[in-house]
C-alpha cells in the first residue's frame, strides 16, 4: 500500500540534539508523508517551503532513520509515492569514475612527472590541477561520469575554463591517475586510518589528519596537493543546491585516486577508513571557512558615523582595522585575548581566530554570492550593525571592536614606582605558576605520547603473534585428525589425550593473547583520549602564558625606563642578587665604564664559532656584539653559567633592541649601557645575566 508524500534533500549537516531527531548529512534524501503535514496543520502548498514549517516528521532514505528534522536545513525536491519505510540495506553506490575505467587506463602508464617535479613551495599545488579545479568551481555544476578523454598532460595547452564540465572532470581524474604514485604515501595512509579510528570528534580528527600531511615523513608537495584539493572540493560543496555534491560523495570518488587503495591498503578496513579521512578533511574545511549561508547578505544601508569606535573613511588604506600585508602569526598575536568580534580581516569567535575570505569580482565585494558591496569598507561597516549569521549561521556575531593599527598598548595603569613594582611581582608569580603548570602538562604529554607509541607497537606485535599461533593451530588441527584416528584404531587413549591436551593449551594461549590485546586496545583508546585532553589544556594555557609574560615585560620596561636599578628589579622578580658588588657598579660615574669604548666589545664580521672561541673560559656576563647572519641585524654573544649564549639584536625604525616593544635604543652603545645593569632575563628566562664585561675589557676574578 502506497501513499502520497514529499521528498526533500539535506543542504547542511545536522547533529541531533534530541532523542526524537534524526541526523542529517549534506545530500541525504528525506521523505515526509502528506498526512504528517496535514496533522501539523500545514495548508496545501506549504510543503514546498519547509523553512516555514519548522520541524518536519519524516524518514531519512539514506540512513534509514525515522524522526524529526529542521525544515531550514532541507530543500523541497518534489512529490513522491511512498510506502511505509522498512529498513533495508543501502544499495551499493555506482562505481566512481576512477574505478569504472578499469584496467584499460593502466595500460596508458604514467605520463606526468611526480609532484615534487611539478611545483615547489610557496606554490600550493600543481598549476595544471589548480586551473582545472578553478574552472570547475566557476561552473559550479555536477561531477558527471565523463567518457575517457585525452591525457592530463594534454590539458596544458587550452584554457581550462573554455572546456566543458565533462572534460574538466575527466582531466582532474586523469591527472591523479597519471601520477607515478599516490598523493599520500602508503606509510602515512595507516596513520590516517588510525586517526579516524581513534579520534571521534570531527575537528580534532581533521587537525590530526592535517598534522599527518604536514609531517616530515610526508613530502611537502604531496601534503600541499592534498590540502589544496580538499579546499577546492569544500568550495564545490558550497554549491550543493546546484550540483548535489556532498563531502561523502566526493570522498568516495577521490579516495581511490589519492590513496591508490587497491594496491596500498593493507587490510580490508583501510579503503573505507581512508574515504572517511578524506570526508573529515572536506567537512572540516567546509565548516571552518564558509558554511552554507542561512540568508543572502542584506543590501547595504546608510550608516550614521560613530567616530568613537570606527573611522568611516571610504579609503581602505585609511581604515584603522586594515593592516595590509600581515602574517597569520601576527594576526594571532594581535587578536589574542581580545573580545568576540575583534578583527583585522580575521574574526575572533569562541576563543579562536576565524579566517574569512572576502571575494572580489566585477568591482563588487562579499563573503559569498551574490557579491553586493562596492568596497571592503562598505562591507565591514555593514557587518558592524548586522550579524555575520546572515553569511554563516555559526558566526552569530557583529564586528564591534576593531583592532586598530593606530592604537598603542597601555598596560601599566599605576603611576608610582612602588605600585608598579608590586604589580610586577604579582604578574611574575602568576607567570611562574602558569609556566610550572604548562611544564607539568608538557612532561605528561611527552610521556603519554611515548606510551601510546609503545602500545601501538605492542598491539602490532600481538597481531603478528596471534597470526603465528592461529597458523600453528590450523597445522596441528590438520595433522591431529590423522594421528587421533590412527591411535583410536590402536586403542592408544593416552596419546589421544596428550594430542587433545596440547591442542587445548594452544587454543587457550591464543585466547589469552587475544584478551591481552583487547585489554591493551582499551587502554590505548583511553590514553589517546587523555592525550588529546592534555593537548587541549596545553593549547588553552599557552595564550595565558604568553599574555602574562607580555604584561610582565611591559611592567619591566616601564620600570627600566624610569631608571630603576637591576638589584631592585631582582627583588620584585624574586631573583638572587650577587653578594659581592660588581666591580663596575662600584664606579660612581657611569662615564668611566669600559662599555663606552666600542672597540672592546663590537667585533664586526665574525661568526658564531669565532665568538664562542673568544668567550670560552670567561666569567659570566662577558659579552661581545657582532654582525648577524640575519641581514640588517646584529648578534650579542654572552657567557651565562659558563656557557656562551647568542641572541639577535634587531634594528628597526624605532631603534635597536632584543624584541618588540623594546627596540628603543638609538645606538648599540646605548643598548649595551642599558643592559650593563638590566638583566636579559626579561627577554629569555635562561639569560639571567647582564652585559657586565666587554670581551676585551678588564677581566677581574
URLINPE-V285817 format. One line per field, one symbol per residue. ss: DSSP state (~ for helix, > for strand, _ for the rest). Layout:
# URLINPE-V285817
ss: ???
This chain:
# URLINPE-V285817
ss: _>>>>>>>>>___>______>__>____>>>>>~~~~~~______~~~_~~~~_>>>>>>____>>>>>>~~~>>>>>>>>>>_____________~~~~_~~~__________~~~~________~~~~~~~~~~~~~____________~~~~~___~~~__~~~~~~~~~~~~~________~~~~~~~~~~~~~___~~~~~~~~~~~~______~~~~~~~~~~~~~~~~~~__~~~~___~~~~~~~~~~~~~_~~~~_____~~~~~~~~~~~~~~~~~~~~__________________________~~~_________~~~~~~~~_______>__>>>>__>>>>___>>>__>>>______>__~~~~~~~~~~__~~~___________>______________~~~~~~~~~~~~~~~~~~~~~~~~~~~~~~~~~~~~~~~~~~~~~~~~~~~~~~~~~~~~~~~~~~~~~~~~~~__~~~~~~~~~~~~~~~~~~~~~~~~~~~~~~~~~~~~~~~~~~~~~~~~~~~~~~~~~~~~~~~~~~~~~____~~~~~~~~________________~~~_~~~_~~~_>>>___~~~~~~~~______>>>>>>______>>>>>>>__>>>>>>>>>>__>>>_______>__~~~~~~~_____~~~__________>>_______
